[in-house]
């Protein structure tokens, strides 16, 4: 059987005659242990053999090979920024780093009239205000987008008069 670290599994021995006492053992207790009821608990990464032996002096036994692997890394998502400032019309690409790598990311904006976000994480400031851009999966990360109005300067009349 294949297990991951910090896992347990119940083994059951069927005996003839039914109900005969069984003694359980592990070939490597640094990989997995087994209690008197056949419950296997993983301890470390590796392989071992769990043996069930009828306790009547007959040495009749059966085995189960156990392969213990490391549990996959916890899934997570992190954005390269938690907040950013944009001028109206400006864009910036947010980068999502996921564990496991390559997991698909779905982007959303809390207010698309202030800041929009495309499927690649490109955020565009639409109008003055604040919006939150998030990855919309079960795991999520967010970035607050502060959009400011682009300041325009009006040309002024010069006092420089030529005669």
C-alpha positions as CSV (number, residue, x, y, z in Angstrom):
1,X,0.0,0.0,0.0
2,X,1.1,3.6,-0.7
3,X,0.8,6.1,2.1
4,X,2.1,9.6,2.7
5,X,3.9,10.8,5.8
6,X,1.6,11.5,8.8
7,X,-0.9,9.0,7.5
8,X,-2.7,5.9,9.1
9,X,-4.4,2.9,7.6
10,X,-6.1,-0.1,9.2
11,X,-5.0,-3.6,8.1
12,X,-7.2,-6.6,8.8
13,X,-6.0,-10.2,9.0
14,X,-8.5,-13.0,8.1
15,X,-7.5,-16.2,9.8
16,X,-8.3,-19.9,9.8
17,X,-9.6,-20.8,12.2
18,X,-11.5,-17.6,12.4
19,X,-10.6,-15.3,15.3
20,X,-7.1,-16.7,15.9
21,X,-4.8,-14.3,17.7
22,X,-2.6,-12.3,15.4
23,X,0.7,-10.6,16.2
24,X,1.6,-7.6,14.1
25,X,5.2,-6.3,13.3
26,X,7.0,-3.8,11.1
27,X,10.3,-4.5,9.4
28,X,11.3,-0.8,9.8
29,X,9.7,1.3,12.6
30,X,11.4,4.4,11.3
31,X,9.1,4.2,8.3
32,X,5.9,2.8,9.8
33,X,4.7,1.3,13.0
34,X,1.8,-1.1,13.5
35,X,-0.2,-1.6,16.7
36,X,-1.8,-4.8,18.1
37,X,-5.0,-4.2,16.1
38,X,-3.2,-3.8,12.7
39,X,-3.4,0.0,12.6
40,X,-0.4,1.2,10.5
41,X,1.0,4.7,11.3
42,X,3.6,6.3,9.1
43,X,6.7,7.7,10.7
44,X,9.1,8.6,7.9
45,X,9.7,8.3,4.2
46,X,10.7,4.9,2.8
47,X,9.5,1.3,2.5
48,X,8.9,-1.5,5.0
49,X,6.9,-4.7,5.4
50,X,4.1,-5.1,7.9
51,X,3.7,-8.8,8.9
52,X,0.7,-10.5,10.5
53,X,1.6,-13.8,12.2
54,X,-0.9,-16.2,13.8
55,X,0.2,-16.6,17.4
56,X,-0.2,-20.4,17.7
57,X,3.4,-21.5,17.1
58,X,2.7,-22.4,13.5
59,X,4.6,-19.4,12.1
60,X,1.8,-18.8,9.5
61,X,2.0,-15.2,8.4
62,X,1.2,-12.8,5.6
63,X,2.7,-9.4,4.7
64,X,1.9,-6.1,3.3
65,X,4.5,-3.9,1.7
66,X,4.2,-0.2,2.7
67,X,5.6,2.6,0.6
68,X,5.7,6.0,2.4
69,X,6.2,9.2,0.4
70,X,6.4,12.8,1.4
71,X,3.0,14.6,1.5
72,X,2.7,17.1,-1.3
73,X,3.4,20.7,-0.4
74,X,0.5,22.7,0.9
75,X,-1.3,24.6,-1.9
76,X,-0.9,28.3,-1.8
77,X,-1.0,31.5,-3.9
78,X,0.9,34.7,-3.4
79,X,0.8,37.9,-5.4
80,X,3.9,40.0,-6.1
81,X,2.1,43.1,-4.6
82,X,-0.5,43.6,-1.9
83,X,-1.3,47.1,-3.1
84,X,-0.5,49.3,-6.1
85,X,-1.2,52.8,-7.4
86,X,-2.3,53.4,-11.0
87,X,-3.3,56.5,-12.9
88,X,-6.4,56.3,-15.0
89,X,-5.6,54.4,-18.2
90,X,-2.3,53.0,-16.9
91,X,-1.8,49.2,-16.6
92,X,0.3,46.9,-14.5
93,X,0.7,43.1,-14.6
94,X,0.3,41.3,-11.3
95,X,2.2,38.0,-10.9
96,X,0.7,35.1,-9.0
97,X,3.1,32.5,-7.6
98,X,1.3,29.2,-6.9
99,X,2.1,26.0,-5.0
100,X,1.9,23.6,-6.7
101,X,3.5,25.4,-9.6
102,X,1.4,26.0,-12.7
103,X,-2.0,25.9,-11.1
104,X,-4.5,27.9,-13.1
105,X,-5.4,31.4,-11.7
106,X,-8.8,33.1,-12.3
107,X,-8.6,36.9,-11.8
108,X,-11.5,39.1,-10.7
109,X,-12.0,42.8,-9.7
110,X,-14.2,43.9,-6.9
111,X,-15.2,46.9,-9.0
112,X,-14.5,46.6,-12.7
113,X,-15.6,50.3,-13.2
114,X,-12.6,51.4,-11.2
115,X,-10.0,48.7,-12.2
116,X,-10.3,45.9,-14.6
117,X,-8.2,42.8,-14.7
118,X,-7.7,40.3,-17.6
119,X,-7.0,36.6,-17.5
120,X,-3.2,37.2,-17.4
121,X,-3.3,39.5,-14.3
122,X,-3.0,42.7,-16.2
123,X,-4.8,45.4,-14.1
124,X,-5.9,48.6,-15.8
125,X,-7.0,51.8,-14.0
126,X,-10.4,52.9,-15.3
127,X,-11.5,55.8,-13.1
128,X,-10.5,57.3,-9.7
129,X,-11.3,55.0,-6.8
130,X,-10.2,51.8,-5.1
131,X,-10.8,48.2,-6.2
132,X,-9.5,44.9,-5.0
133,X,-8.2,42.4,-7.5
134,X,-8.2,38.7,-6.4
135,X,-7.5,35.3,-7.6
136,X,-11.0,33.7,-7.6
137,X,-10.2,30.1,-6.8
138,X,-10.6,28.2,-3.5
139,X,-7.3,29.8,-2.4
140,X,-7.1,33.5,-2.9
141,X,-4.7,36.4,-2.7
142,X,-5.6,40.0,-3.3
143,X,-4.1,43.3,-4.3
144,X,-5.7,46.7,-3.5
145,X,-5.6,49.0,-6.6
146,X,-5.7,52.7,-5.9
147,X,-6.6,54.6,-9.1
148,X,-6.0,58.3,-9.3
149,X,-7.1,60.8,-11.9
150,X,-4.5,61.8,-14.3
151,X,-3.6,65.4,-13.6
152,X,-3.7,67.6,-16.7
153,X,-2.2,71.0,-16.9
154,X,-3.8,73.7,-19.0
155,X,-1.5,75.9,-21.1
156,X,-1.5,79.3,-19.6
157,X,-1.2,82.6,-21.4
158,X,2.3,83.9,-21.3
159,X,3.0,87.5,-20.1
160,X,5.8,87.6,-22.6
161,X,4.6,90.1,-25.2
162,X,6.6,91.1,-28.1
163,X,6.0,94.4,-29.7
